[in-house]
Every structure is written in C-alpha cells, then in structure tokens.
Amino acid sequence: MSIPFFPPDLFDGDLLLEVVEEVGLAPDQRFILGTRTAEFEAVLRDALGVADAVACGSGTGALTLALRAMGVGPGDEVIVPAYGCAPLASAPLVLGATPVFADVDPWTVVVDPAEVDKLVTERTKVIMPAHVFSVMADMPALRRIATGAGVRLLEDSAVGQGGVLAGRAAGTWGDAGVFSFVQVKTFGMPGEGGMVVTGDPALAREVRMLRNHGQDGVHRFVHHRVGFNSRFDEVMAAFQLRRFATLPDRLARRAAIGEYYTSRFADLAGRGVLAPPPGRDGRCFYVYSLLADRRDALRDHLAGRGIGSHVYYPAPLPRQPAFARHARPDRDWPAAASAARRQLAIPIHPHLTDAQVERIADEVCRFAATSGAHG
Ligand SMILES: Cc1ncc(COP(=O)(O)O)c(C=O)c1O
C-alpha cells in the first residue's frame, strides 16, 4: 500500500459543491470581495486578536501588497532568507526594491538573526523573515533587530498558520503577517488565496486599497493608488468559513505526527539524518522536513517502499537564474546551500493513520541504520 506525499482526498467534495451552489445561485451574484470574504476576514482577525485582516488573491499577492503598503519601492532593500520560496525574492523585486539575502540556521533552516543584523544598512526598509517547513523563525530576535534599526518587520507566515512561539501566534509578530491558503498549506483550500494580518489599521487600509486597483471601497472607479488585482474569491471564503472550526483538530493531528517523528528520529543525527528540534513551541507542521546527508538515496529508499517524499528548494534563492544578478557577487550562503542539498520532506498530512506514520518512521530509521555514520 503506497503512502502519497500529498493526500488524495484533500478536501470534502460535498462541501465544495454546496458552497459553489450557495455562492453561484445567490441573488447578489457577487463572486469576489463580498460578505463572505468580509466575514472570513473578521473571523481570522478576531481569532488572532489583531486590528485587521485583509484577504488577498494569494500569499504572494499578500506579501507584495504588504511590502508596497510599507512604502517599499526602487532604491530600498528588503532583507530576506537565502533559502525558501521564490516570492521572498520576487515580491521585493517586482516593486523595484532589492532583496538582500541572509543565510539561514544550519539546523532549523530559518533565517539566522545574526546574519540579518549584519546586513542592515540605511537603505533597509523591511526585514522579511519566513517560517520554513516545521520551524518558526526566531521572531523575538528579529523583532529586536527591526525595532533597533527603525525598520518594519513583515512576517511571512505562509506556511506557519497555527504555529505559536512564546505564547504568540504565527503571523502576529511583525508589523504585518501573511498567510497563504493554497491547497497544501495548513489551512489550505481548493484555490488561490492569502491574507495580510496587522495591528496597524493604517497599513490595513492601504493593503485594502492596493488589492483592488487603489479604490477605497466607497467610491468606485476612483483610483487613489496604482494598485493591483489581488482579490479574494467568495466561494473560497464560504469554504474556509465552514472549515475554520475544525482547523485546530487538523493542526493537532499534524503536530502529533510531527512530534512522533521527532521522537523516533532523535538518535539519527549521527547517522546522517537530522530531524527538526523537539517540542511544540515555535513549531509549525506544514511540512515535516529532514536534512539527510544522502538525501537522494533516502528518497529512493522511501519510493521503493511506496512512500512519497518531496524535495523543496533545490537551490538557494540567490543561486536561482532569476535572482542571481540581484545578489551580491562577493557573498556566500553555505547553510542555505547545505539545506538545498540535504532537505527531504516526508508525509505529515492529517489524514495519515497511525499505522502509516509508524511505517514511514520505520523506513526512515531502517535507511539510517543501514547507511552508516556518514553514508
Ligand atoms: C514562505 C512562503 N511565502 C510565500 C508563499 C506564497 O504563497 P502563494 O502560493 O499563496 O502565493 C509560499 C507558498 O506558496 C511560501 O511557502
């Protein structure tokens, strides 16, 4: 019996059909930015205790709008992790700003605050860390650096929804935080969408205008800003509203699977397979990711036993063809390069049975036991 990396039954099809019918047949015929989107925003805003939440067309859109609302433009620098998702580099670039790549922690693979601190200049406008796979960025340290430097902090929590660090929810550590709802995320849905959450009402107002061509929501066809089309879909809002109450159960299942893996893999570090740090504080369970010296051999071993796995980000961002010419030629990102060579994610989706989780853990342990100390 094979265990796919992504579950074959991600969403409840009946619920999806129900909301398509509900929105599709509603007399107002409103398919974007309607009452359901407003309700979805209010639900997340209240659950997180922030001043406002603004739904956008995607996580990438949310990042871009938040940066723009923070005043980022040509000549500005945005400090971003050297390892992670493409929008960390492309969101500053499409606004004419320069991404400045900071190396990551070699174990947790989130951006290293000491590296960020070294890169702050008079041109720095925003520090934009991201949570990665199973671990939240060191937000208290990054908050201190941003405050000390007098720059804004944008928390890319696209993968972090549901994580908590020192009692504070992922997404609420920065001047603004961003979520993504693309299907595989912890609160994923069958479509594109994202959210900016913030304690700053003026910033939220700006994002609201920017997401809909610079209009203020009162006067149609009056464009106060050069904006974007990054609007939220009413069918998806209705879908998310119906699933919000059960999100904690799905998060708890992911967390339990992650904790089980970490306990099983605790002794494998000397055998070339490194698991994320133990504990729940500062963890998020979007993806469970290992660092394996013989990554491709581990992937093949699992595939041979019908277990799906996934390699994310096979190159550091500043080594990508699109971004390399924007990176300082005299710099190097050794921890990001090592993560890119060694990272392998194994299944963690909440539909996995205990028996499947145990089988996956058994196979990782079996691989490590047979591959010797250094493979
Ligand atoms: C860290 C990070 N930031 C931003 C994004 C962009 O989100 P979206 O795919 O919704 O545009 C993603 C994932 O897709 C991500 O992993």
The ligand as an SDF file (V2000), in Angstrom:
LIG
                    3D

 16 16  0  0  0  0  0  0  0  0999 V2000
    7.2370   31.0020    2.5900 C   0  0  0  0  0  0  0  0  0  0  0  0
    6.2450   31.2550    1.5180 C   0  0  0  0  0  0  0  0  0  0  0  0
    5.9260   32.5270    1.1770 N   0  0  0  0  0  0  0  0  0  0  0  0
    5.0090   32.7950    0.2380 C   0  0  0  0  0  0  0  0  0  0  0  0
    4.3480   31.7910   -0.4240 C   0  0  0  0  0  0  0  0  0  0  0  0
    3.3910   32.1900   -1.4990 C   0  0  0  0  0  0  0  0  0  0  0  0
    2.0800   31.8050   -1.2700 O   0  0  0  0  0  0  0  0  0  0  0  0
    1.0880   31.5800   -2.5350 P   0  0  0  0  0  0  0  0  0  0  0  0
    1.4720   30.2810   -3.1680 O   0  0  0  0  0  0  0  0  0  0  0  0
   -0.2730   31.5530   -1.9010 O   0  0  0  0  0  0  0  0  0  0  0  0
    1.2670   32.7340   -3.4460 O   0  0  0  0  0  0  0  0  0  0  0  0
    4.6230   30.4610   -0.1080 C   0  0  0  0  0  0  0  0  0  0  0  0
    3.9900   29.2930   -0.7270 C   0  0  0  0  0  0  0  0  0  0  0  0
    3.4230   29.0930   -1.6720 O   0  0  0  0  0  0  0  0  0  0  0  0
    5.5970   30.1770    0.8790 C   0  0  0  0  0  0  0  0  0  0  0  0
    5.9240   28.9260    1.1970 O   0  0  0  0  0  0  0  0  0  0  0  0
  1  2  1  0
  2  3  1  0
  2 15  2  0
  3  4  2  0
  4  5  1  0
  5  6  1  0
  5 12  2  0
  6  7  1  0
  7  8  1  0
  8  9  2  0
  8 10  1  0
  8 11  1  0
 12 13  1  0
 12 15  1  0
 13 14  2  0
 15 16  1  0
M  END
$$$$
